[in-house]
């Protein structure tokens, strides 16, 4: 995997509860600089909660997360300059055009002058959205909205890109184009953490983190995770079923 031995993102024994619900339990892992890491697993496993903690949106109940040596709690403002976060429902302004949405986010990040035009051309060019500058975001297709959301997240050129199921419900062609953009970003040295329900996307990652029932079941390359199984899907299902079978056995003493 790319990057040095010292992880760019370090997660140390992190947990999070919502009342009596345990969302994340004792997760420890490191993500090297320049790597693309995928979070996969069952629904309700805690993937989105973990991403939100990395993105400084919620504070861990226990443990610590650092990005580039900065703590996401005590150094929150500095960390925000390093990250770009795209949640499942990214907040595009539906009544604004593609160009106006981009301008809005560049205003937030203080990007002006020649650099402003350069970044608009670059990120809307990657996204194939330059012909649609005057189209309202609300009139875009689902795939185009996701690509516009990604372009808006990328305008300040973050060191770490955090994506929560960004292609969920998007057509196959748009998914392919979306991952081509991520490939460009990875090639420029950006670190990417992405949760996905599509295991063909998992195959594109340098490393995979498999979560189930708030816990980390495995951290491995796609090839390592599918070792001994016909494909990644069967490997993941088998690991999850093994855990669930053990829980039932312990509970009912079969």
Rosetta silent file (secondary structure, phi, psi, omega in degrees, C-alpha in Angstrom):
SEQUENCE: XXXXXXXXXXXXXXXXXXXXXXXXXXXXXXXXXXXXXXXXXXXXXXXXXXXXXXXXXXXXXXXXXXXXXXXXXXXXXXXXXXXXXXXXXXXXXXXXXXXXXXXXXXXXXXXXXXXXXXXXXXXXXXXXXXXXXXXXXXXXXXXXXXXXXXXXXXXXXXXXXXXXXXXXXXXXXXXXXXXXXXXXXXXXXXXXXXXXXXXXXXXXXXXXXXXXXXXXXXXXXXXXXXXXXXXXXXXXXXXXXXXXXXXXXXXXXX
SCORE:     score description
SCORE:     0.000 S_00000001
   1 L     0.000  149.985 -179.765    0.000    0.000    0.000 S_00000001
   2 L   -71.143  164.519  175.626    1.188    3.564   -0.628 S_00000001
   3 L   100.985  169.020 -179.887    2.359    5.861    2.131 S_00000001
   4 L   -86.107  177.702  177.767    4.858    5.672    4.964 S_00000001
   5 L   -69.417  -22.895  179.479    4.721    3.468    8.049 S_00000001
   6 L   -88.469  112.261 -174.344    3.333    6.394   10.026 S_00000001
   7 L   -62.926  144.037  174.276   -0.404    6.614    9.149 S_00000001
   8 L   -74.321  -37.325  173.530   -1.798    9.912    7.928 S_00000001
   9 E  -113.050  122.927 -179.937   -5.088    9.004    9.629 S_00000001
  10 E  -120.775  125.319  179.504   -4.749    7.274   12.986 S_00000001
  11 E  -119.094  116.169 -173.348   -7.765    5.860   14.841 S_00000001
  12 E  -117.769  105.814  172.261   -6.986    4.590   18.333 S_00000001
  13 E    50.428   50.384 -174.432   -9.576    2.525   20.266 S_00000001
  14 E   -89.384  134.494  176.989  -12.468    4.758   19.179 S_00000001
  15 E  -133.864  156.448  177.088  -16.014    4.132   20.407 S_00000001
  16 E  -151.788  132.192  176.803  -19.334    5.961   20.077 S_00000001
  17 E  -120.447  147.958  169.531  -22.725    5.407   21.691 S_00000001
  18 E  -119.706   94.363 -172.798  -26.113    6.976   21.021 S_00000001
  19 L    65.707 -123.412  179.729  -27.937    6.430   24.278 S_00000001
  20 L   -88.282   -3.212 -177.801  -28.045    2.663   24.807 S_00000001
  21 E   -90.152  123.036  177.410  -27.081    1.967   21.174 S_00000001
  22 E   -88.495  108.120 -175.019  -23.436    1.075   20.629 S_00000001
  23 E   -88.586  -39.341  179.346  -22.601    2.504   17.192 S_00000001
  24 E  -138.569  132.193 -175.656  -18.805    2.005   17.127 S_00000001
  25 E  -124.657  107.288  168.814  -16.843   -0.265   19.472 S_00000001
  26 E    54.392   46.869 -178.727  -13.100    0.025   20.032 S_00000001
  27 E   -81.259  130.523  174.616  -11.968    0.637   16.443 S_00000001
  28 E  -132.060  124.063  175.505   -8.212    0.905   15.896 S_00000001
  29 E  -166.279  163.214  177.043   -6.653    1.344   12.460 S_00000001
  30 E  -129.025  142.943  178.918   -4.290    3.500   10.433 S_00000001
  31 E  -117.925  117.454 -179.127   -4.623    4.822    6.888 S_00000001
  32 L   -67.117  152.942  175.400   -1.366    5.622    5.037 S_00000001
  33 L   -61.190  136.965  177.171   -0.981    8.884    3.156 S_00000001
  34 L    82.327    3.009 -179.487   -1.998    8.557   -0.492 S_00000001
  35 L   -94.424  156.787  169.883   -4.042    5.396    0.027 S_00000001
  36 E  -109.975  115.717 -179.293   -7.666    4.732   -0.838 S_00000001
  37 E  -111.139  131.754  178.552   -9.395    2.864    1.984 S_00000001
  38 E  -106.567  136.997  173.031  -12.887    1.424    1.620 S_00000001
  39 E  -101.512  121.662  179.792  -15.333    0.786    4.456 S_00000001
  40 E  -129.939  163.605  178.434  -17.638   -2.152    3.729 S_00000001
  41 E   145.975 -173.178 -175.264  -20.017   -4.241    5.800 S_00000001
  42 L   -71.841  160.003  173.601  -23.586   -4.704    6.913 S_00000001
  43 L   -62.482  139.819  179.369  -26.169   -1.943    7.269 S_00000001
  44 L    76.076   13.995 -177.479  -25.994   -0.339   10.706 S_00000001
  45 L   -75.479  -17.585 -178.714  -22.424   -1.549   11.235 S_00000001
  46 L   109.520    9.199 -176.779  -21.210    1.939   12.249 S_00000001
  47 H   -62.713  -49.423 -178.424  -19.497    2.989    9.018 S_00000001
  48 H   -64.153  -38.656  178.455  -21.235    6.365    8.734 S_00000001
  49 H   -63.066  -43.050  178.768  -20.676    7.105   12.427 S_00000001
  50 H   -62.658  -43.317  178.767  -16.969    6.361   12.088 S_00000001
  51 H   -63.100  -40.129  179.922  -16.708    8.629    9.029 S_00000001
  52 H   -65.217  -34.311  176.617  -18.540   11.433   10.838 S_00000001
  53 H   -68.897  -41.650  177.907  -16.071   11.189   13.734 S_00000001
  54 H   -62.127  -35.919 -176.563  -13.113   11.349   11.335 S_00000001
  55 L   -84.374    8.661  178.377  -14.750   14.373    9.674 S_00000001
  56 L    69.215   12.309 -178.359  -15.081   16.190   13.067 S_00000001
  57 L   -75.488  -34.334  175.274  -18.894   16.126   12.812 S_00000001
  58 L  -133.758  151.378 -175.560  -19.332   14.198   16.070 S_00000001
  59 L   -92.835  129.618  178.626  -16.992   13.755   19.003 S_00000001
  60 L   -58.251  142.144  175.662  -15.839   10.232   19.903 S_00000001
  61 L   -73.070  -29.143  178.862  -17.138    8.956   23.235 S_00000001
  62 E  -153.038  156.470  179.360  -13.775    7.260   23.786 S_00000001
  63 E    86.205 -174.384 -175.619  -10.435    6.976   22.029 S_00000001
  64 E  -142.531  149.173  175.583   -8.662    9.417   19.716 S_00000001
  65 E  -129.694  129.331  175.163   -8.455   10.248   16.014 S_00000001
  66 E  -124.545  145.265  176.962   -5.600   12.206   14.457 S_00000001
  67 E  -127.261  117.412 -176.171   -5.183   13.445   10.888 S_00000001
  68 L    57.675   33.508  179.612   -1.708   14.533    9.872 S_00000001
  69 L    83.254   -2.275 -179.054   -0.808   14.530   13.581 S_00000001
  70 E  -100.470  134.595 -179.713   -3.728   16.839   14.490 S_00000001
  71 E   -77.635  132.785 -175.407   -6.411   15.711   16.931 S_00000001
  72 L   -69.274  -15.809  178.637   -9.942   15.932   15.480 S_00000001
  73 L   -96.090  -56.471 -174.745  -11.292   17.250   18.796 S_00000001
  74 L   -77.823  -24.798  179.871   -8.631   19.605   20.171 S_00000001
  75 L  -114.223   34.778 -171.115   -7.376   20.742   16.737 S_00000001
  76 H   -53.869  -45.514 -177.758  -10.777   20.760   15.022 S_00000001
  77 H   -63.252  -41.894  179.324  -10.313   24.043   13.119 S_00000001
  78 H   -68.032  -38.933 -179.650   -6.936   23.015   11.706 S_00000001
  79 H   -62.677  -39.684 -177.548   -8.247   19.566   10.802 S_00000001
  80 H   -60.212  -27.239  177.394  -11.154   21.067    8.832 S_00000001
  81 H   -72.415  -21.487 -176.540   -8.663   22.722    6.494 S_00000001
  82 H   -89.904  -17.623 -169.028   -7.194   19.304    5.697 S_00000001
  83 E  -116.112  154.079  167.112  -10.398   17.422    4.940 S_00000001
  84 E  -125.005  126.981 -174.012  -13.211   17.304    2.419 S_00000001
  85 E  -122.912  125.813  177.944  -16.340   15.480    3.607 S_00000001
  86 E  -121.387  100.733  179.046  -19.227   14.339    1.426 S_00000001
  87 L   -73.043  176.859 -178.483  -22.067   12.773    3.440 S_00000001
  88 L   -59.740  -35.376  176.687  -24.774   10.574    1.939 S_00000001
  89 L  -116.991   90.949 -176.841  -26.945   13.641    1.397 S_00000001
  90 L   -77.881  141.398 -171.556  -24.602   16.403    0.321 S_00000001
  91 L   -84.741   66.539  170.288  -26.009   19.930    0.652 S_00000001
  92 L   -70.537  151.879  175.059  -26.139   21.261   -2.883 S_00000001
  93 L   -92.909  107.032 -169.921  -28.314   24.334   -3.384 S_00000001
  94 L   -63.446  -30.143 -177.439  -30.989   23.022   -5.738 S_00000001
  95 L   -85.627   -7.700  177.644  -32.096   26.462   -6.976 S_00000001
  96 L   -93.255  152.876  177.368  -28.531   27.515   -7.850 S_00000001
  97 E   -75.640  172.445  175.580  -26.835   26.587  -11.102 S_00000001
  98 H   -55.402  -48.505 -178.961  -23.775   24.367  -11.347 S_00000001
  99 H   -63.528  -40.074 -178.318  -21.565   27.461  -11.637 S_00000001
 100 H   -68.932  -36.774  175.242  -23.286   29.194   -8.710 S_00000001
 101 H   -62.168  -45.264  178.315  -22.875   26.157   -6.450 S_00000001
 102 H   -61.494  -43.974  179.226  -19.159   26.069   -7.263 S_00000001
 103 H   -60.294  -41.292 -179.666  -18.851   29.828   -6.663 S_00000001
 104 H   -58.259  -48.616 -177.437  -20.589   29.470   -3.295 S_00000001
 105 H   -71.179  -31.912  176.072  -18.126   26.848   -2.054 S_00000001
 106 H   -70.284  -32.590  173.973  -15.126   28.745   -3.412 S_00000001
 107 H   -62.063  -43.487 -179.653  -16.366   31.831   -1.542 S_00000001
 108 H   -58.092  -41.500 -175.592  -16.478   29.793    1.669 S_00000001
 109 L   -92.039    4.594  175.581  -12.879   28.692    1.214 S_00000001
 110 L    68.322   39.937 -179.416  -11.633   32.098    0.081 S_00000001
 111 L  -102.516  114.109 -174.568  -10.621   31.077   -3.424 S_00000001
 112 L  -134.651  175.696  174.419  -10.508   34.105   -5.741 S_00000001
 113 H    68.245 -147.962 -176.545   -8.786   35.493   -8.817 S_00000001
 114 H   -63.340  -32.900 -179.685   -7.047   33.322  -11.375 S_00000001
 115 H   -64.076  -33.124  179.590   -6.994   30.356   -8.975 S_00000001
 116 H   -61.807  -48.226 -179.488  -10.790   30.429   -8.844 S_00000001
 117 H   -67.448  -37.146  179.584  -11.148   29.946  -12.602 S_00000001
 118 H   -61.143  -44.889 -177.901   -8.396   27.335  -12.646 S_00000001
 119 H   -73.659  -34.258  175.677  -10.130   25.199  -10.042 S_00000001
 120 H   -61.148  -46.587 -179.900  -13.548   25.582  -11.651 S_00000001
 121 H   -63.692  -39.198 -176.057  -12.113   24.368  -14.946 S_00000001
 122 H   -68.583  -53.877 -170.478  -10.239   21.536  -13.288 S_00000001
 123 H   -80.782  -32.059  172.554  -12.925   20.016  -11.084 S_00000001
 124 H   -76.098  -26.379  174.461  -15.910   20.604  -13.335 S_00000001
 125 H   -67.220  -47.295  175.142  -13.762   19.336  -16.198 S_00000001
 126 H   -54.513  -39.251 -173.287  -13.013   16.110  -14.313 S_00000001
 127 L   -85.467   -1.087 -177.245  -16.736   15.813  -13.630 S_00000001
 128 L    58.347   35.480 -177.554  -17.784   16.475  -17.258 S_00000001
 129 L  -108.002   -1.934 -178.979  -20.002   19.300  -15.988 S_00000001
 130 H   -58.515  -33.936  177.758  -18.538   22.252  -17.897 S_00000001
 131 H   -71.910   -5.758 -173.157  -21.292   22.076  -20.577 S_00000001
 132 H  -118.716   27.475 -175.758  -23.910   22.408  -17.805 S_00000001
 133 L   -56.502  -35.063 -175.196  -22.705   25.516  -15.969 S_00000001
 134 L   -95.997    5.457  178.619  -26.082   27.272  -16.260 S_00000001
 135 L   -85.390  136.443  177.472  -28.229   24.260  -15.344 S_00000001
 136 E   -65.355  142.184 -179.777  -29.864   24.319  -11.903 S_00000001
 137 H   -58.647  -35.408 -179.907  -28.572   21.646   -9.549 S_00000001
 138 H   -66.131  -16.461 -179.868  -32.144   20.504   -8.969 S_00000001
 139 H   -98.178    2.536  178.766  -32.451   19.679  -12.680 S_00000001
 140 L   -81.482  155.857  172.711  -29.368   17.448  -12.785 S_00000001
 141 L   -69.994  167.442 -179.500  -29.527   13.661  -12.872 S_00000001
 142 H   -58.114  -43.258  179.796  -28.573   11.733   -9.736 S_00000001
 143 H   -66.483  -38.439  179.688  -25.108   10.925  -11.057 S_00000001
 144 H   -68.531  -36.788  176.731  -24.456   14.509  -12.119 S_00000001
 145 H   -61.509  -43.472 -179.823  -25.526   15.778   -8.694 S_00000001
 146 H   -64.413  -39.224  178.566  -23.045   13.447   -7.029 S_00000001
 147 H   -68.814  -36.311  175.376  -20.248   14.576   -9.328 S_00000001
 148 H   -66.209  -41.035  176.521  -21.109   18.230   -8.660 S_00000001
 149 H   -58.860  -43.667  178.846  -21.081   17.504   -4.930 S_00000001
 150 H   -63.851  -42.509  179.061  -17.639   15.950   -5.256 S_00000001
 151 H   -59.919  -41.116  179.014  -16.371   18.924   -7.279 S_00000001
 152 H   -65.407  -35.857  178.514  -17.609   21.292   -4.542 S_00000001
 153 H   -69.539  -31.589 -174.180  -15.841   19.214   -1.868 S_00000001
 154 H   -85.329  -10.518 -170.777  -12.606   19.222   -3.866 S_00000001
 155 L   -60.989  -28.613  179.278  -12.361   22.978   -4.582 S_00000001
 156 L   -93.394    7.951  173.585  -10.175   23.664   -1.535 S_00000001
 157 L    53.077   66.263 -179.126   -7.953   20.672   -2.472 S_00000001
 158 L   -69.226  157.628  174.820   -8.089   18.728    0.812 S_00000001
 159 L   -80.205  -29.868 -178.526   -5.398   16.303    1.909 S_00000001
 160 E  -126.424  126.814  177.854   -8.038   13.803    3.053 S_00000001
 161 E  -108.461  125.208 -176.782  -11.282   13.063    1.199 S_00000001
 162 E  -118.022  118.314 -173.565  -14.053   11.387    3.241 S_00000001
 163 E  -127.071  126.720 -178.400  -16.990    9.967    1.260 S_00000001
 164 E  -106.764  101.226 -179.316  -20.058    8.218    2.687 S_00000001
 165 L    44.529   58.177 -173.008  -21.605    5.919    0.046 S_00000001
 166 L   -68.645  -20.240 -176.887  -21.219    8.604   -2.641 S_00000001
 167 L  -109.639   13.717 -178.903  -22.475    6.423   -5.515 S_00000001
 168 L   -61.062  121.806  179.105  -25.469    4.830   -3.784 S_00000001
 169 L    81.140    4.475 -178.822  -28.332    4.655   -6.312 S_00000001
 170 L   -90.743  146.475 -177.966  -26.225    6.114   -9.127 S_00000001
 171 L   -65.974  156.444 -174.654  -26.230    4.499  -12.577 S_00000001
 172 H   -57.002  -38.765 -179.339  -23.226    2.305  -13.564 S_00000001
 173 H   -65.442  -44.249  179.111  -21.774    4.801  -16.066 S_00000001
 174 H   -66.148  -35.627  176.645  -21.840    7.633  -13.514 S_00000001
 175 H   -62.431  -43.310  178.287  -20.306    5.345  -10.891 S_00000001
 176 H   -60.953  -44.551  179.825  -17.467    4.572  -13.281 S_00000001
 177 H   -65.026  -38.923  179.316  -16.921    8.273  -13.983 S_00000001
 178 H   -60.897  -44.776 -179.282  -17.029    9.068  -10.274 S_00000001
 179 H   -72.460  -24.406  172.615  -14.299    6.532   -9.544 S_00000001
 180 H   -65.928  -38.072  175.965  -12.205    7.842  -12.421 S_00000001
 181 H   -63.901  -44.006  178.841  -12.243   11.213  -10.653 S_00000001
 182 H   -61.497  -35.646  177.009  -11.178    9.506   -7.408 S_00000001
 183 H   -63.018  -39.385  176.168   -8.356    7.850   -9.339 S_00000001
 184 H   -61.726  -42.820 -178.335   -7.152   11.285  -10.472 S_00000001
 185 H   -67.424  -42.445  177.492   -7.237   12.503   -6.869 S_00000001
 186 H   -61.718  -39.261  179.160   -5.377    9.466   -5.580 S_00000001
 187 H   -63.853  -25.041  178.765   -2.772    9.997   -8.300 S_00000001
 188 L   -86.277   -0.474  177.426   -2.191   13.517   -6.978 S_00000001
 189 L   101.127    3.609 -179.524   -1.408   12.108   -3.517 S_00000001
 190 L   -71.882  141.208  173.821   -4.781   12.610   -1.839 S_00000001
 191 E   -90.746  135.665 -174.838   -5.783   10.156    0.897 S_00000001
 192 E  -129.030  130.156  170.635   -9.319    8.807    0.454 S_00000001
 193 E  -120.789  122.155 -173.333  -11.636    7.024    2.893 S_00000001
 194 E  -137.735  130.920  171.577  -14.897    5.902    1.299 S_00000001
 195 E   -92.900  144.422 -177.373  -17.763    3.715    2.458 S_00000001
 196 L  -150.462  146.450  174.195  -19.511    1.768   -0.280 S_00000001
 197 L   -95.644   -3.820 -176.332  -22.248   -0.803   -0.747 S_00000001
 198 L  -105.352  115.819 -174.302  -20.770   -1.848   -4.113 S_00000001
 199 H   -77.050  -16.533  170.657  -18.049   -4.466   -3.826 S_00000001
 200 H   -66.286  -30.610  174.401  -16.748   -3.808   -7.343 S_00000001
 201 H   -71.875  -36.308  176.073  -15.803   -0.397   -5.896 S_00000001
 202 H   -58.055  -34.194  179.721  -14.187   -2.172   -2.946 S_00000001
 203 L   -65.669  -20.520 -179.235  -11.912   -3.938   -5.425 S_00000001
 204 L   -82.414   -9.697 -174.673  -10.561   -0.511   -6.482 S_00000001
 205 L   -86.322  152.384  174.575   -9.310    0.287   -2.976 S_00000001
 206 L   -70.909  -36.728  179.309   -5.789   -0.240   -1.633 S_00000001
 207 E  -142.736  153.327  178.061   -7.243   -1.521    1.623 S_00000001
 208 E  -123.033  141.314  173.588  -10.639   -2.543    2.958 S_00000001
 209 E  -114.516  116.045  179.680  -12.072   -2.216    6.451 S_00000001
 210 E   -97.033  120.137 -179.725  -14.891   -4.704    7.113 S_00000001
 211 E  -116.137  146.408  176.392  -17.293   -3.614    9.863 S_00000001
 212 E  -158.578  133.958  178.855  -20.189   -5.484   11.462 S_00000001
 213 L    52.665   45.337  174.303  -22.168   -4.882   14.656 S_00000001
 214 L    75.273   -0.838 -175.197  -20.107   -1.745   15.473 S_00000001
 215 E  -115.259  160.356  174.508  -16.813   -3.656   15.347 S_00000001
 216 E   -88.925  117.888  178.993  -13.920   -4.055   12.927 S_00000001
 217 E   -89.124  -35.067 -176.844  -13.881   -7.623   11.604 S_00000001
 218 E  -159.940  149.555  169.442  -10.964   -7.298    9.199 S_00000001
 219 E  -132.832  116.660 -173.624   -8.513   -4.873    7.641 S_00000001
 220 E  -161.763  170.123  170.293   -6.867   -6.206    4.497 S_00000001
 221 L   -73.307  159.357  176.538   -6.307   -5.679    0.801 S_00000001
 222 H   -54.443  -41.101 -179.257   -9.203   -6.824   -1.415 S_00000001
 223 H   -64.251  -41.428  179.036   -7.118   -9.811   -2.541 S_00000001
 224 H   -65.847  -39.280 -176.828   -6.353  -10.816    1.053 S_00000001
 225 H   -68.841  -35.587 -178.522   -9.978  -10.464    2.101 S_00000001
 226 H   -90.377    1.240 -177.421  -11.307  -12.641   -0.722 S_00000001
 227 L   -55.058  124.361  179.355   -8.532  -15.268   -0.356 S_00000001
 228 L    90.713   -1.795 -179.714  -10.095  -18.731   -0.467 S_00000001
 229 L  -123.972  155.142 -179.014  -13.426  -17.473   -1.809 S_00000001
 230 L   -62.755  -32.725 -178.334  -14.697  -17.074   -5.390 S_00000001
 231 L  -156.579  173.301 -176.339  -15.246  -13.330   -4.950 S_00000001
 232 H   -65.356  -37.824 -179.115  -15.253  -10.492   -2.435 S_00000001
 233 H   -60.436  -47.471 -178.981  -19.000  -10.693   -1.818 S_00000001
 234 H   -66.277  -34.619  178.857  -18.885  -14.321   -0.721 S_00000001
 235 H   -64.887  -42.940 -178.606  -15.845  -13.658    1.470 S_00000001
 236 H   -69.739  -43.435  178.494  -17.576  -10.819    3.307 S_00000001
 237 H   -59.826  -42.091 -178.882  -20.855  -12.711    3.729 S_00000001
 238 H   -63.211  -42.036  179.681  -18.965  -15.702    5.142 S_00000001
 239 H   -65.795  -41.208  179.708  -17.118  -13.569    7.707 S_00000001
 240 H   -67.226  -43.394  179.391  -20.307  -11.825    8.828 S_00000001
 241 H   -63.947  -35.363  178.066  -22.236  -15.100    9.101 S_00000001
 242 H   -62.729  -42.572  178.232  -19.414  -16.624   11.131 S_00000001
 243 H   -65.640  -46.268 -178.412  -19.629  -13.771   13.650 S_00000001
 244 H   -64.329  -36.939  178.176  -23.428  -13.919   13.848 S_00000001
 245 H   -64.124  -39.184  178.430  -23.357  -17.705   14.291 S_00000001
 246 H   -66.214  -37.224  178.836  -20.934  -17.295   17.178 S_00000001
 247 H   -65.419  -44.223  179.234  -23.190  -14.703   18.841 S_00000001
 248 H   -63.532  -41.325 -179.642  -26.223  -17.007   18.571 S_00000001
 249 H   -61.969  -45.759 -179.370  -24.182  -19.933   19.927 S_00000001
 250 H   -65.975  -35.862 -176.244  -22.985  -17.911   22.934 S_00000001
 251 H   -73.671  -38.981 -173.539  -26.457  -16.538   23.635 S_00000001
 252 H  -110.286   -2.170  175.127  -28.353  -19.837   23.450 S_00000001
 253 L    56.050   49.629  176.653  -25.509  -22.295   24.299 S_00000001
 254 L   -68.163    0.000    0.000  -26.114  -24.606   21.342 S_00000001
